[in-house]
Amino acid sequence: MGTSMVMVTRTITIMTDAVALARLMTWLSPAFPVGAFAYSHGLERAIHDGLIRDRMSLSEWLEVLLERGSAWNDAVLLAEAWRSTVAGTSIAHVAELAGAIAGSRERHMETTLQGGAFVDAMAAWSGERAMDGEGSVAYPVAVGASAVRHGVALEDTLVAYLHAFASNLVQACVRLVPLGQRDGVATLAALEPVVLQTAQHGAVSTLDDLGSCTIRADILSMNHETQYSRVFRS
C-alpha cells in the first residue's frame, strides 16, 4: 500500500494505507455477511478420508491450493476483474469464465452465492447494489471489481483475499479434525509467505495463467456432495 494518493487512471484513485486497510479488514473478515463459514471447500471430505489429520497435513493441503489450485485461479480471476474495472470494460466475461471453471456443483454454488452476498453487502458503502457482471458473479470477481470502485490496490486486495481463504479453511479444520486454536494460528503463520508470494504472482498474471493441478481436491469436493453426514455445504 502507498502512503499517498496515487492515480491509476484518470478516474481510479488508490486510497491511503489506513483507509484501504480498514476496508479490506471489513470486507474479508469472518463478520462480513457472505456465509464463508458454511463452506469447507471439500476439506470435510478430505478429513473424513483421513487425508487431513493434523497441522502439517492441513498446511501442505492449503499450500498446494494457494500455489497451484483453486485459490490460485481465484487470484487470477480477481486480478482480471480488477484490471477490467480500471479500464472501464465489462467484467461479464470474467464472471462467466469463473463460473465455468468451478470444479463441481457445490464449488460453483460456493463461489457464486458468496459473490452475490458480497455485492449485496457492499451497498453499505455505495448505497445501492452495483455490479456489471450480469447474473451471478463469482466471489473473487466481485471482490476485484469492488476493490477498484473503492480505491484499494490490487496486490493488497489479493493478500487479504487469499489470507481470508486460508483462514476460513483453517477454522473449518479447527472444528472438524479437530485442530487446536494454537495449531490453527501456527498453520496461518506457516502459510504467510505462500499467501504473499501467490498475491505477488497473481498481481502480474493474465487469464493465460489459469489452471490447477489439484485433481484430488476436486474429486473430494465432488464426493462431498453425496456424503451421508456432513457439517459444511461444500
C-alpha positions in Angstrom: 0.0 0.0 0.0 1.2 3.5 -0.7 1.1 6.3 1.9 -0.2 8.9 -0.6 -3.0 9.2 -3.1 -1.8 7.7 -6.4 -3.8 7.9 -9.7 -4.1 4.6 -11.6 -6.2 6.2 -14.4 -8.0 9.5 -14.7 -10.9 8.2 -12.6 -9.5 5.4 -10.3 -7.8 6.6 -7.1 -5.9 4.3 -4.8 -6.7 5.0 -1.1 -4.1 5.7 1.6 -2.9 2.8 3.8 -5.3 3.4 6.6 -8.5 3.6 4.5 -7.5 0.6 2.3 -6.6 -1.5 5.3 -9.8 -0.7 7.2 -11.9 -1.7 4.2 -10.1 -4.9 3.5 -10.3 -5.9 7.1 -14.0 -5.4 7.0 -14.7 -6.9 3.6 -12.7 -10.1 4.2 -13.4 -10.6 7.8 -15.5 -13.5 9.2 -18.1 -11.0 10.2 -18.8 -9.9 6.6 -22.1 -11.5 5.6 -21.1 -13.7 2.7 -21.6 -17.0 4.6 -18.0 -18.2 4.1 -18.2 -20.2 7.4 -20.7 -22.6 5.8 -18.2 -23.9 3.2 -15.2 -26.3 3.7 -14.1 -26.3 0.0 -14.0 -30.1 0.1 -11.9 -30.3 3.2 -14.6 -32.0 5.1 -14.3 -35.0 2.8 -10.5 -34.9 3.0 -10.8 -35.1 6.8 -13.4 -37.9 6.5 -11.0 -39.9 4.3 -8.0 -39.3 6.7 -6.0 -37.2 4.3 -6.0 -34.2 6.6 -5.4 -35.2 10.2 -3.1 -32.7 11.8 -1.5 -29.3 11.3 1.2 -30.5 8.9 -1.2 -32.2 6.6 -3.5 -29.2 6.6 -0.7 -26.8 5.9 0.5 -28.9 3.0 -3.0 -29.1 1.6 -3.6 -25.4 1.7 -0.2 -24.6 0.3 -1.0 -26.5 -2.8 -4.4 -24.9 -3.2 -2.8 -21.5 -2.9 0.1 -22.1 -5.3 -1.5 -24.5 -7.9 -5.2 -24.9 -7.1 -8.5 -23.2 -6.8 -7.1 -20.3 -4.7 -4.5 -19.6 -7.4 -7.3 -19.4 -10.0 -9.3 -17.1 -7.7 -6.2 -14.8 -7.6 -6.0 -14.7 -11.4 -9.7 -14.0 -11.8 -9.7 -11.3 -9.1 -6.8 -9.6 -10.9 -8.5 -9.7 -14.2 -11.7 -8.3 -12.8 -9.6 -5.5 -11.1 -7.9 -4.6 -14.3 -11.1 -4.7 -16.4 -12.8 -2.4 -13.9 -9.8 0.0 -14.0 -10.0 0.0 -17.8 -13.8 0.7 -17.7 -14.7 -2.5 -19.5 -17.3 -5.1 -18.5 -16.4 -7.9 -16.1 -19.1 -10.1 -17.6 -16.5 -12.3 -19.4 -14.6 -12.8 -16.2 -17.7 -13.7 -14.3 -18.7 -16.2 -16.9 -15.3 -17.8 -17.0 -15.2 -18.0 -13.2 -18.5 -19.9 -13.1 -17.4 -22.2 -15.9 -14.2 -23.4 -14.3 -15.8 -24.2 -10.9 -14.8 -27.9 -10.4 -18.2 -29.2 -9.1 -21.8 -28.2 -8.5 -21.1 -27.1 -4.9 -17.9 -25.3 -5.8 -20.0 -23.3 -8.2 -22.6 -22.7 -5.5 -19.8 -21.7 -3.1 -18.3 -19.0 -5.3 -21.5 -17.6 -6.8 -23.5 -17.4 -3.6 -20.6 -15.7 -1.8 -20.1 -13.4 -4.7 -23.7 -12.4 -4.8 -23.8 -11.9 -1.0 -20.6 -9.7 -1.2 -22.1 -7.5 -3.8 -25.3 -7.1 -1.7 -23.3 -6.2 1.4 -21.2 -3.6 -0.5 -24.4 -1.5 -0.6 -23.4 -0.3 2.9 -20.7 1.8 1.1 -22.3 2.7 -2.2 -26.0 2.8 -1.1 -27.0 0.5 -3.9 -26.3 -2.9 -5.4 -24.0 -2.2 -8.3 -22.2 -4.8 -10.4 -21.9 -5.2 -14.1 -21.2 -9.0 -14.2 -24.7 -9.8 -15.3 -26.4 -12.6 -13.4 -24.4 -14.5 -10.8 -20.9 -13.3 -10.1 -18.1 -15.4 -8.6 -16.7 -14.2 -5.3 -13.1 -13.3 -6.5 -14.6 -11.3 -9.4 -16.9 -9.4 -7.1 -14.1 -8.6 -4.7 -11.7 -7.5 -7.5 -14.3 -5.1 -9.1 -15.4 -3.7 -5.8 -11.8 -3.0 -4.8 -11.3 -0.7 -7.7 -14.5 1.1 -7.1 -13.4 1.8 -3.5 -9.8 2.7 -4.3 -8.0 -0.4 -3.0 -4.8 -1.6 -4.7 -4.7 -4.9 -6.5 -1.9 -6.7 -4.6 -3.3 -5.6 -1.2 -6.7 -7.0 -2.2 -5.1 -10.2 -3.3 -3.2 -10.6 0.0 -6.4 -10.0 2.0 -8.5 -12.3 -0.2 -6.0 -15.2 -0.1 -5.5 -14.8 3.7 -9.2 -14.9 4.2 -9.4 -18.0 2.0 -6.8 -19.8 4.1 -8.2 -18.6 7.4 -11.7 -19.8 6.7 -10.5 -23.3 5.9 -8.2 -23.4 8.9 -11.2 -22.5 11.1 -13.2 -25.3 9.4 -10.4 -27.8 10.3 -10.2 -26.5 13.9 -13.8 -27.7 14.2 -13.5 -30.9 12.2 -10.1 -32.5 12.7 -10.3 -31.4 15.5 -7.4 -28.9 15.5 -6.5 -26.7 18.4 -6.6 -23.0 18.1 -2.8 -22.8 18.6 -2.3 -25.2 15.7 -4.7 -23.2 13.6 -2.7 -20.0 14.2 0.5 -21.8 13.6 -0.9 -23.0 10.2 -1.7 -19.4 9.2 1.8 -18.3 10.3 3.4 -21.0 8.1 1.2 -20.1 5.2 2.0 -16.4 5.3 4.9 -16.5 2.8 2.8 -18.6 0.5 -0.1 -16.1 0.6 2.3 -13.2 -0.1 4.0 -14.9 -2.9 0.8 -16.0 -4.5 -0.5 -12.5 -4.3 2.6 -11.1 -6.0 2.3 -13.6 -8.8 -1.4 -13.1 -9.1 -1.0 -9.3 -9.5 1.0 -9.8 -12.7 -1.0 -12.7 -14.0 -3.3 -12.9 -17.1 -6.1 -15.3 -17.9 -3.5 -17.4 -19.7 -2.2 -18.3 -16.3 -5.4 -20.0 -15.2 -5.2 -23.7 -14.4 -4.7 -26.1 -11.5 -3.3 -29.5 -10.8 -5.2 -30.3 -7.6 -7.2 -33.2 -9.0 -7.6 -35.0 -5.7 -9.1 -31.9 -4.1 -11.5 -31.5 -7.0 -12.6 -35.2 -6.7 -13.1 -34.9 -3.0 -15.2 -31.8 -3.4 -17.5 -33.9 -5.8 -17.6 -36.8 -3.3 -18.6 -34.4 -0.5 -21.8 -33.6 -2.4 -23.1 -37.0 -1.7 -21.5 -37.6 1.8 -24.1 -39.1 4.1 -23.4 -36.9 7.1 -21.7 -33.5 6.9 -21.4 -30.1 8.6 -20.5 -27.9 5.6 -22.1 -27.1 2.3 -19.0 -27.8 0.2 
